[in-house]
Amino acid sequence: MNQAWIASAGEVLRIEAAALSRLVDGLDGPAFCQAVQLILERPRQRVICTGVGKSGLVAHKIAATLSSTGTPAIFLNAAEGVHGDLGVVVPGEVVLALSYRGESGEVAALLPALKRLGTPIIAMTGRPESTLGANSRVVLNCAVEREACPHNLAPTASTTVMLALGDALAIALMQARQFTAADYALVHPGGSLGRQLLLTVGDVMRSGSDHATVTPEHTVQEALLVMTRSSVRGVVNVIDGQGRLLGIFTDGDLRRHLEAHGGATLGEPLAAVMTRNPTSITADRLATEALQIMQDREFDNLSVVDAHGKAVGVVDVQDLLRAGVV
C-alpha cells in the first residue's frame, strides 16, 4: 500500500470537507431564499442550467437533480448556446449559470442575449463581483479558500461546493413544492422506487387464459391437469358458478393430503381438500402489498379478486421477482 497516495487522498478529502463546512457557515440566506422564490414564481417554466468545462458538468448534474425532484430543468452548454442552442430558452425562464471565476467567455457571451429575453439569471460563482455576478439577479457565492489540487489549479473543491449548493437548491424547491415520494416515483418509473410505488397487483397478476380455475366438484386429479396446463404452476383458484372465490388448491395441499390418505386423494372432490376462504387481494392494491402478505404468511402465490369477491387472477412471487418488486 502506497502511503503517499493515501496521504494525498486524505488531504483532498479534508480540503473539500472544509470547503463544504465553510459553505454551510457562510451561506447567504437572503440570496438563497431569493433564488428559491425566483424559481417558484415560475411554476410552469424550466430552469436553464448552463456552464462550460467542469462547471458545465456540474450544471448538467444539477439540471438532472432539479428535474427528478419536481423542478423541470434542462442543461444548455454555453459554448453551443452562442451558436444556436440558445433557442431552447423561453423568455422569462430562469437561468442558473455556473462559472467559478465568473469570466468564462462562453457564459459571458450569453449574457446580452439572455438580457434581451428577459431571463433572470441566478449566478453560482466564487467571485460575486465578476462579469457574471454583475449581470445576475441573484448571486450564490461558492468561493473556496483553495482547490484540492496541489497547484491550486484544477477545479476540485470549487466544483464540490457548486454541486452541493445545487443539491441544496433542488431539495429546498422540492420541499417548497411539497413533492412527495409518490411524485418522485412518477418521474422514476424505471427505478426500483417507481416500481414499488406505482406497480399494482393488476399490472403483474396472471389473468384471462393464464388464470387457472376449477369448481369444488372437480376431482383432485382433474385439478392437477388444469394446474399443469396453466402458466402458473402449482395453484388453482376454486370458484362457484358465479365466479366467486371459494378456495384455493395448491401442490402443497396435494402433498399434505397424499401423506395422510395416499392415492385415494386423487379421486376426491376439491371441496374435501381445498383451502377454504383463502387470503386474497384486489387488483388495485400495490404489488408491494401483495409481496408483504406473501412474505408474512410464507405464500408463493396469492389469489386476486374484484370488489364482489370474484376471482380474477393469481399473483405469483416469480411475477414479482421479474417485475423487480422484490
C-alpha positions as CSV (number, residue, x, y, z in Angstrom):
1,M,0.0,0.0,0.0
2,N,1.4,3.4,-1.1
3,Q,1.2,5.7,2.0
4,A,1.9,8.8,-0.2
5,W,-1.2,8.1,-2.2
6,I,-3.3,7.5,0.9
7,A,-2.0,10.7,2.4
8,S,-2.8,12.6,-0.8
9,A,-6.3,11.2,-0.9
10,G,-6.9,12.2,2.7
11,E,-5.7,15.7,2.1
12,V,-8.1,16.2,-0.8
13,L,-11.0,14.9,1.2
14,R,-10.1,17.2,4.1
15,I,-9.8,20.3,1.8
16,E,-13.2,19.5,0.2
17,A,-14.9,18.8,3.5
18,A,-13.6,22.0,4.9
19,A,-14.9,23.9,1.9
20,L,-18.3,22.4,2.4
21,S,-18.2,23.3,6.1
22,R,-17.4,26.9,5.3
23,L,-20.2,27.0,2.8
24,V,-22.7,26.0,5.5
25,D,-21.4,28.6,7.9
26,G,-21.2,31.3,5.3
27,L,-24.4,30.6,3.3
28,D,-26.1,33.8,2.2
29,G,-29.6,33.1,3.5
30,P,-31.4,36.0,1.8
31,A,-29.7,35.3,-1.6
32,F,-30.5,31.6,-1.4
33,C,-34.2,32.3,-0.5
34,Q,-34.4,34.8,-3.3
35,A,-33.1,32.1,-5.7
36,V,-35.7,29.7,-4.5
37,Q,-38.5,32.2,-4.7
38,L,-37.5,33.3,-8.2
39,I,-37.9,29.7,-9.5
40,L,-41.1,29.1,-7.5
41,E,-42.7,32.2,-9.1
42,R,-42.5,30.4,-12.5
43,P,-44.1,27.0,-11.7
44,R,-44.7,26.1,-15.3
45,Q,-41.3,27.2,-16.6
46,R,-37.9,25.4,-16.6
47,V,-34.6,26.3,-15.1
48,I,-31.9,26.5,-17.7
49,C,-28.6,25.3,-16.2
50,T,-25.6,26.4,-18.1
51,G,-21.8,26.5,-17.9
52,V,-18.7,25.1,-19.7
53,G,-15.9,22.8,-18.7
54,K,-16.1,21.3,-15.2
55,S,-18.7,23.9,-14.2
56,G,-20.8,22.8,-17.2
57,L,-20.6,19.2,-16.0
58,V,-21.9,20.2,-12.6
59,A,-24.6,22.3,-14.2
60,H,-25.7,19.2,-16.1
61,K,-26.0,17.2,-12.9
62,I,-27.9,20.0,-11.2
63,A,-30.4,20.1,-14.1
64,A,-30.9,16.3,-13.7
65,T,-31.4,16.6,-9.9
66,L,-33.9,19.5,-10.3
67,S,-35.9,17.6,-12.9
68,S,-36.1,14.5,-10.8
69,T,-37.3,16.4,-7.7
70,G,-40.1,18.4,-9.1
71,T,-38.5,21.4,-10.8
72,P,-38.3,20.9,-14.6
73,A,-34.8,21.8,-15.8
74,I,-32.5,21.3,-18.8
75,F,-28.8,21.8,-19.4
76,L,-27.6,24.2,-22.0
77,N,-23.9,24.0,-23.0
78,A,-22.8,27.7,-23.0
79,A,-20.4,27.1,-25.9
80,E,-23.3,25.7,-28.0
81,G,-25.7,28.3,-26.8
82,V,-23.9,31.1,-28.7
83,H,-24.2,29.0,-31.8
84,G,-28.0,28.5,-31.9
85,D,-28.8,26.3,-28.9
86,L,-30.0,29.5,-27.1
87,G,-33.2,28.9,-28.9
88,V,-34.3,26.4,-26.3
89,V,-34.7,29.3,-23.8
90,V,-38.2,30.6,-23.5
91,P,-38.5,34.3,-22.5
92,G,-38.9,34.6,-18.7
93,E,-37.4,31.3,-17.8
94,V,-34.8,31.3,-15.0
95,V,-31.1,30.6,-16.0
96,L,-28.8,29.1,-13.4
97,A,-25.3,30.0,-14.7
98,L,-22.2,28.3,-13.2
99,S,-18.7,29.8,-13.6
100,Y,-16.4,29.8,-10.6
101,R,-14.4,32.9,-11.8
102,G,-17.4,34.4,-13.4
103,E,-15.5,35.4,-16.5
104,S,-16.0,32.3,-18.8
105,G,-16.0,33.7,-22.3
106,E,-18.8,31.4,-23.4
107,V,-21.0,32.2,-20.5
108,A,-20.3,36.0,-20.8
109,A,-21.3,35.8,-24.4
110,L,-24.7,34.6,-23.5
111,L,-25.5,37.4,-21.1
112,P,-26.6,40.1,-23.6
113,A,-29.0,37.7,-25.3
114,L,-30.4,36.5,-22.0
115,K,-31.0,40.1,-21.0
116,R,-32.9,40.7,-24.2
117,L,-35.0,37.6,-23.5
118,G,-36.0,39.0,-20.1
119,T,-34.5,35.9,-18.5
120,P,-33.4,36.4,-14.8
121,I,-30.1,34.8,-14.0
122,I,-29.0,33.1,-10.8
123,A,-25.3,33.0,-10.7
124,M,-23.3,30.3,-9.0
125,T,-19.8,31.8,-8.7
126,G,-16.8,32.2,-6.4
127,R,-16.5,35.9,-7.4
128,P,-19.7,37.9,-6.9
129,E,-18.0,41.0,-8.4
130,S,-17.3,39.2,-11.7
131,T,-19.0,39.9,-15.0
132,L,-21.4,37.0,-14.4
133,G,-22.2,38.2,-10.9
134,A,-22.7,41.8,-12.0
135,N,-25.2,40.7,-14.6
136,S,-27.3,38.4,-12.4
137,R,-30.4,38.9,-10.4
138,V,-29.2,36.6,-7.6
139,V,-25.6,35.6,-6.8
140,L,-24.9,32.4,-4.8
141,N,-21.4,32.7,-3.6
142,C,-19.5,29.4,-3.7
143,A,-16.0,30.7,-3.0
144,V,-13.4,28.4,-1.6
145,E,-10.1,29.1,0.1
146,R,-8.2,26.8,-2.2
147,E,-8.7,23.9,-4.6
148,A,-7.7,20.4,-3.5
149,C,-5.3,20.4,-6.4
150,P,-1.7,20.8,-5.1
151,H,-1.1,23.5,-7.6
152,N,-4.4,25.2,-6.7
153,L,-5.5,25.0,-10.3
154,A,-7.8,22.0,-11.2
155,P,-11.4,22.7,-10.2
156,T,-11.9,20.3,-7.3
157,A,-13.1,21.9,-4.0
158,S,-15.0,24.6,-6.1
159,T,-16.9,22.1,-8.1
160,T,-17.7,20.1,-5.0
161,V,-19.2,23.2,-3.4
162,M,-21.1,24.0,-6.6
163,L,-22.5,20.5,-6.7
164,A,-23.6,20.6,-3.0
165,L,-25.1,24.1,-3.4
166,G,-27.1,22.8,-6.4
167,D,-28.4,19.9,-4.4
168,A,-29.4,22.3,-1.6
169,L,-31.3,24.4,-4.1
170,A,-33.1,21.4,-5.6
171,I,-34.1,20.0,-2.2
172,A,-35.3,23.3,-0.9
173,L,-37.5,23.6,-4.0
174,M,-38.7,20.0,-3.6
175,Q,-39.8,20.7,-0.1
176,A,-41.4,24.0,-1.1
177,R,-43.4,22.3,-3.8
178,Q,-44.4,19.5,-1.3
179,F,-43.0,17.0,-3.8
180,T,-43.8,13.6,-2.3
181,A,-42.3,10.1,-2.7
182,A,-45.2,9.2,-4.9
183,D,-44.4,12.2,-7.1
184,Y,-40.8,11.1,-7.2
185,A,-41.9,7.7,-8.4
186,L,-43.9,9.1,-11.2
187,V,-40.7,10.6,-12.8
188,H,-38.7,7.4,-12.0
189,P,-41.0,4.7,-13.4
190,G,-38.0,2.6,-14.4
191,G,-36.3,2.7,-11.0
192,S,-36.9,0.4,-8.0
193,L,-38.8,3.1,-6.1
194,G,-41.0,3.7,-9.1
195,R,-41.9,0.1,-9.3
196,Q,-42.6,-0.1,-5.5
197,L,-44.9,3.0,-5.5
198,L,-46.6,2.6,-8.9
199,L,-46.9,-1.1,-9.8
200,T,-50.2,-2.6,-8.9
201,V,-51.2,-6.2,-8.5
202,G,-53.2,-5.8,-11.7
203,D,-50.0,-5.0,-13.5
204,V,-48.3,-8.3,-12.6
205,M,-51.0,-10.8,-12.0
206,R,-51.9,-13.7,-14.2
207,S,-55.4,-13.4,-15.6
208,G,-57.6,-14.5,-18.5
209,S,-56.3,-17.7,-20.1
210,D,-53.4,-17.7,-17.6
211,H,-55.8,-17.8,-14.7
212,A,-56.5,-21.5,-13.8
213,T,-59.9,-22.1,-12.1
214,V,-61.9,-25.1,-11.1
215,T,-65.1,-25.8,-9.2
216,P,-65.5,-27.7,-5.9
217,E,-67.0,-30.6,-7.8
218,H,-63.8,-31.2,-9.8
219,T,-61.6,-34.0,-8.5
220,V,-58.1,-33.5,-7.3
221,Q,-56.8,-35.4,-10.4
222,E,-58.8,-33.0,-12.7
223,A,-57.5,-30.0,-10.8
224,L,-53.9,-31.3,-11.3
225,L,-54.4,-31.4,-15.1
226,V,-55.7,-27.8,-15.1
227,M,-52.8,-26.8,-12.9
228,T,-50.3,-28.4,-15.2
229,R,-51.6,-26.7,-18.3
230,S,-51.6,-23.3,-16.5
231,S,-48.7,-20.8,-16.8
232,V,-48.8,-20.5,-13.0
233,R,-47.8,-24.0,-11.9
234,G,-48.8,-25.3,-8.5
235,V,-52.1,-23.4,-7.8
236,V,-55.7,-23.1,-9.0
237,N,-58.5,-20.9,-7.7
238,V,-61.7,-22.8,-6.7
239,I,-64.8,-20.8,-7.7
240,D,-68.6,-21.2,-7.6
241,G,-70.9,-20.9,-10.6
242,Q,-70.8,-17.1,-10.4
243,G,-67.0,-17.0,-10.3
244,R,-66.7,-16.1,-6.6
245,L,-63.6,-17.3,-4.9
246,L,-64.4,-20.2,-2.6
247,G,-61.0,-21.7,-2.0
248,I,-57.5,-22.4,-3.4
249,F,-55.8,-25.7,-4.2
250,T,-52.0,-25.9,-4.3
251,D,-49.4,-28.6,-4.8
252,G,-48.7,-28.1,-1.1
253,D,-52.3,-29.1,-0.3
254,L,-51.8,-32.2,-2.5
255,R,-48.6,-33.3,-0.8
256,R,-50.2,-33.0,2.6
257,H,-53.3,-35.0,1.6
258,L,-51.2,-37.6,-0.1
259,E,-49.2,-38.1,3.0
260,A,-52.4,-38.5,5.0
261,H,-54.5,-40.6,2.6
262,G,-52.3,-41.9,-0.2
263,G,-53.5,-42.4,-3.7
264,A,-57.1,-42.2,-2.6
265,T,-56.9,-38.4,-2.6
266,L,-56.8,-38.2,-6.4
267,G,-60.4,-39.2,-6.8
268,E,-61.8,-36.9,-4.1
269,P,-63.6,-33.7,-4.9
270,L,-61.8,-30.5,-4.3
271,A,-64.4,-29.5,-1.8
272,A,-62.9,-32.0,0.6
273,V,-59.3,-31.0,0.3
274,M,-59.1,-27.3,-0.8
275,T,-58.1,-24.4,1.5
276,R,-61.3,-22.5,2.1
277,N,-61.7,-18.8,2.4
278,P,-58.1,-18.1,1.2
279,T,-56.2,-14.9,1.7
280,S,-56.8,-12.7,-1.3
281,I,-56.0,-9.2,-2.6
282,T,-57.7,-6.9,-5.1
283,A,-56.0,-5.8,-8.4
284,D,-55.8,-2.1,-7.5
285,R,-53.5,-2.7,-4.5
286,L,-49.8,-2.2,-4.8
287,A,-47.7,-5.1,-5.8
288,T,-45.5,-4.4,-2.8
289,E,-48.5,-5.1,-0.6
290,A,-49.0,-8.5,-2.2
291,L,-45.4,-9.2,-1.6
292,Q,-45.6,-8.3,2.1
293,I,-48.6,-10.6,2.6
294,M,-46.8,-13.4,0.8
295,Q,-43.7,-12.9,2.9
296,D,-45.5,-12.6,6.2
297,R,-47.5,-15.8,5.5
298,E,-44.9,-17.7,3.5
299,F,-47.1,-18.0,0.4
300,D,-45.7,-18.5,-3.1
301,N,-48.9,-17.1,-4.7
302,L,-52.0,-15.1,-3.8
303,S,-55.5,-15.1,-5.3
304,V,-56.8,-11.8,-6.8
305,V,-60.5,-10.9,-6.5
306,D,-62.6,-8.0,-7.6
307,A,-64.8,-5.9,-5.3
308,H,-67.6,-8.6,-5.4
309,G,-65.3,-11.4,-4.4
310,K,-65.0,-12.9,-7.9
311,A,-61.7,-14.5,-8.7
312,V,-59.9,-12.5,-11.4
313,G,-56.3,-13.8,-11.3
314,V,-53.3,-15.0,-9.3
315,V,-50.1,-13.2,-8.5
316,D,-47.1,-15.4,-8.1
317,V,-43.8,-14.5,-6.3
318,Q,-42.0,-15.2,-9.5
319,D,-44.0,-12.5,-11.2
320,L,-42.9,-10.0,-8.5
321,L,-39.3,-11.0,-9.0
322,R,-39.5,-10.5,-12.8
323,A,-41.1,-7.1,-12.2
324,G,-38.3,-6.0,-9.9
325,V,-40.6,-5.5,-6.9
326,V,-38.6,-7.9,-4.7
